[in-house]
Amino acid sequence: MALDKGSLKAKIVKEMQGKGMVTEGEFAKAADLAEAIANAVIDEITANAMVVVDKGSSAGSYKVS
């Protein structure tokens, strides 16, 4: 499964709305915050995360993409 910034942003916005935050409107900034958080999380994971397979013919460490 590929990581998707848009999908993560949508999930963050949904959670924010569930907590009563205003995410739409002229002065609402919560959706912008959600986008910034989603972008940072996905960038961090794709830059630094590793998957370790310790058994079988695919044993080794692999970067997350």
Secondary structure as UniProt FT lines:
FT   HELIX           5..18
FT   TURN            19..20
FT   TURN            26..27
FT   HELIX           30..48
FT   STRAND          50..53
FT   TURN            57..58
FT   STRAND          60..63
//
